[in-house]
Amino acid sequence: MIRSTCAAMIAFGALAYAHTAGAYTVYVTNEKGNTISVLDSETWEVTKTIPGGQRPRGITVSHDGKELYVCASDDDTVRVFDTATLKQTHTLPSGPDPELFILHPSGNPLYIANEDDNIVTVVDVEKHTMIAEVPVGVEPEGMGISPDGKVVVNTSETTNMAHFINTDTYEIFQNVLVDQRPRFAQFTADGAKLYVSAEIGGTVSVIDPAAGTITKKISFQVPGMAPEALQPVGVRVTGDGKKVFVALGPANRVAVIDGDTDEVVEYLLVGQRVWQMAFTPDEKFLITTNGNSNDVSIIDVESVKVIKSVQVGEQPWGVAVSPN
Amino acid sequence: MRGTAKTIICAFALGAVAFVSASVRPALSADTLTVKAAVIRVDVEKPLPISRLDLPPDDLGFVGGKLATADNQTTGRFTGQEFETVDLAVGPDQAVAEVQRLVGEGVYYIVMAAEAETLLAVADAVGDSAVVVNAQAMDDRLRNDSCRSNILHVAPSRAMLTDALAQFLMWKKWREWALIHGSHPEDLLLADAYRRAAKKFGAKIVEERVFEDTGGARRTDSGHVLVQKQMPVFTQRMDDYDVLVAADEADVFAAYLPYQTWDPRPVAGSAGLRPTTFHPAHEAWGATQFQRRFEKESNRYARPLDYQVWLALRVLGEVVTRTNSYDPGTMKDYLLGPNFELAAFKGVKVTFRPWNGQLRQPVLLVGDKVLVSVSPQKEYLHKVSRLDTLGFDEPESTCVR
């Protein structure tokens, strides 16, 4: 009894320490550089650069923080790295040209969008085996999962749909037609809303996942900027659902949206061709990858200000942050 | 290497114990809307191309259509729509009768890969009973005086292509052009388009020369020996120029110009840096996926006509998905209205100009092996759409629809 309390206290202490120090590890895939930049979230300096395989894009960290999964698109595989050593330990059978993926809330399996083959591949990350392949629309890309893990959503770029897949049966039970070239799907933490960005359509659809209907379409306007340059890609929502961040690609801006009204509040100028984003686990910071300026921007979430930009490798694409 | 990697992954998948192939929920058959379209390629006798790389494949254009139909069908599975496409290669004399027959059989969307005269004859014969889509003819008059209310142009006009090149040349500050054009009617039209583009964007054509087509075989063994003697002499004593613009749609001489000009100058237009809708090296904005799907289907690279036919049928897929209708009038209204938009691997949405039915689209500028640039260049602004800096804008259009 005493022992377990101690253990709990130590665990709590470690957690509290990590929290206040805010020293998380940030991993950025550099699509053209074929590398992964590793950053420290306290100093915001690149501590290490490791080889990422051919054309690394989608990236995520296992829920225990021990493994790093990277879509090496031109290698047709998902590379797995040990976060302690930063060495590759194995690969996962991803299907061809993996681009984006998402982990089940339990940490397993991994759902991967295969752009070339119109399928979503489901992979067991412990057994390293393929569990299922789900046929979806043309050029699957964005992947989102409901907080209860029961529904995985895939967006297909040429079919222009969000496909709702039952994670028990691997059957599509619902399709929602959105605007041109849907890129990213993001549930709110309570599962009540799903945001789907459409890059060429220039909108973010707010979807009621239960009803399968679009409740609102968010569009973007920046004075002096051609409307076709406002191309929403990555989407992130704070845990309380109050702030929604949308990366606007070649507009070099991140739109900040009020999660209650789903109206744009402001635009933050970041680097060029802003693509994907990730929060630090404490949600103090949001990191954006800026593909054409070879850097990442750090946004202070509370004050909604860009506080820093950090040079990484060539054409940064994806970003993930360690949970601890 | 890619093939090897794929093979290994496939073998792994088959070996996995818990492998499940999930099916898609089938659409209710009672609600299924069947959409029957046609691709009509009107073949005319033409001399051989001067490069064997340009020999036309038998399935030219049709593969693009096949791919689009498959793409539409994938979406149709989810929306309860069935897409079929009839492919037909005919001579100019048979085109009207064949299209009328097809319209009688319920084909209301006709993609034409034909020259201007045949296109107009077909459009006039079918009237409002079908939507006719021009996937090939670039004639500016089809967008102006000879326009028709039932034709949509997916193919760019000559003016769009020449404006696209002109913007890039101006961006490079290559303002002084030497224009060499061929002697065929289409070469003269292309030369007109370059003169218009030069005026529009402020370039100066310092000198023009005509390369007469005197006939003869297009290719001979060791023909390059003569070319190396002829082309420098042909381009000798030109007024000082920055770039040589070649207008050779008939494919008689332009390909011989690069490296053979008397003065060391770049070549653009029909050779060298070329404006086009598609190129096998185009990979931006997801085009890689299109290329891979196409090559898997055909075992060859996609040509511009393949892409244009694909685009024409993707327009159909999009309008049917959004309106759930295959009525020509409903489709035309939606396509020319403010809600139609389509992603076409060009980085921005493509839409139709309501004043002449022309699809707004970026134009690729390509070299032999890579994409060089994409126009409109970002320095050219427009109050409606930057894409309207290419071709005939609304105030200039003489189309009465």
Contacts between the chains, C-beta under 8 A, distances in Angstrom:
chain1	res1	chain2	res2	distance
A	74	B	2	7.8
A	75	B	5	6.7
A	76	B	2	7.0
A	76	B	5	4.6
A	76	B	6	6.2
A	76	B	9	6.1
A	77	B	5	7.3
A	77	B	9	7.6
A	93	B	9	5.6
A	93	B	12	4.8
A	93	B	13	6.5
A	93	B	16	7.5
A	94	B	9	7.5
A	95	B	9	6.5
A	95	B	13	7.8
A	96	B	6	5.7
A	96	B	9	7.0
A	97	B	289	7.8
A	115	B	286	7.7
A	115	B	289	5.4
A	116	B	289	6.0
A	116	B	292	5.6
A	116	B	293	7.6
A	118	B	74	6.3
A	124	B	18	7.8
A	129	B	16	4.6
A	129	B	17	7.2
A	129	B	18	6.8
A	130	B	12	6.9
A	130	B	13	5.1
A	130	B	16	4.8
A	130	B	19	6.2
A	131	B	16	7.6
A	131	B	18	5.3
A	131	B	19	7.5
A	131	B	20	6.7
A	132	B	18	7.8
A	132	B	19	7.1
A	132	B	20	4.1
A	132	B	21	7.4
A	132	B	22	5.7
A	133	B	13	7.4
A	133	B	19	7.8
A	133	B	20	7.6
A	133	B	21	6.0
A	133	B	22	7.1
A	134	B	22	4.7
A	135	B	22	7.2
A	135	B	23	7.5
A	135	B	24	5.5
A	137	B	74	5.7
A	137	B	75	6.1
A	137	B	78	6.9
A	138	B	71	4.9
A	138	B	74	5.0
A	138	B	75	7.1
A	139	B	286	6.4
A	139	B	289	5.2
A	157	B	286	6.1
A	157	B	343	7.0
A	158	B	71	5.6
A	158	B	75	7.9
A	158	B	289	7.9
A	158	B	314	7.8
A	158	B	343	7.0
A	159	B	71	7.6
A	159	B	74	5.9
A	159	B	75	4.4
A	159	B	78	7.2
A	160	B	75	7.5
A	160	B	321	7.6
A	160	B	343	7.8
A	161	B	75	7.1
A	161	B	78	6.2
A	163	B	78	7.5
A	169	B	22	7.1
A	170	B	20	5.9
A	170	B	22	3.7
A	171	B	22	5.6
A	171	B	23	7.0
A	171	B	24	7.8
A	171	B	25	6.3
A	172	B	22	8.0
A	172	B	24	5.5
A	172	B	25	5.7
A	172	B	78	7.6
A	173	B	25	6.6
A	175	B	78	4.4
A	175	B	79	7.6
A	177	B	79	7.5
A	177	B	321	6.8
A	177	B	322	7.7
A	179	B	341	7.5
A	180	B	341	5.6
A	180	B	342	6.4
A	180	B	343	4.2
A	180	B	349	5.7
A	181	B	286	7.5
A	181	B	343	4.2
A	199	B	343	7.7
A	200	B	341	7.2
A	200	B	343	4.0
A	200	B	347	7.9
A	200	B	348	6.7
A	200	B	349	4.8
A	201	B	341	6.4
A	201	B	343	7.9
A	201	B	349	6.9
A	202	B	349	7.6
A	226	B	381	7.6
A	226	B	386	5.7
A	228	B	348	4.2
A	228	B	349	6.8
A	228	B	385	7.1
A	228	B	386	6.9
A	228	B	387	8.0
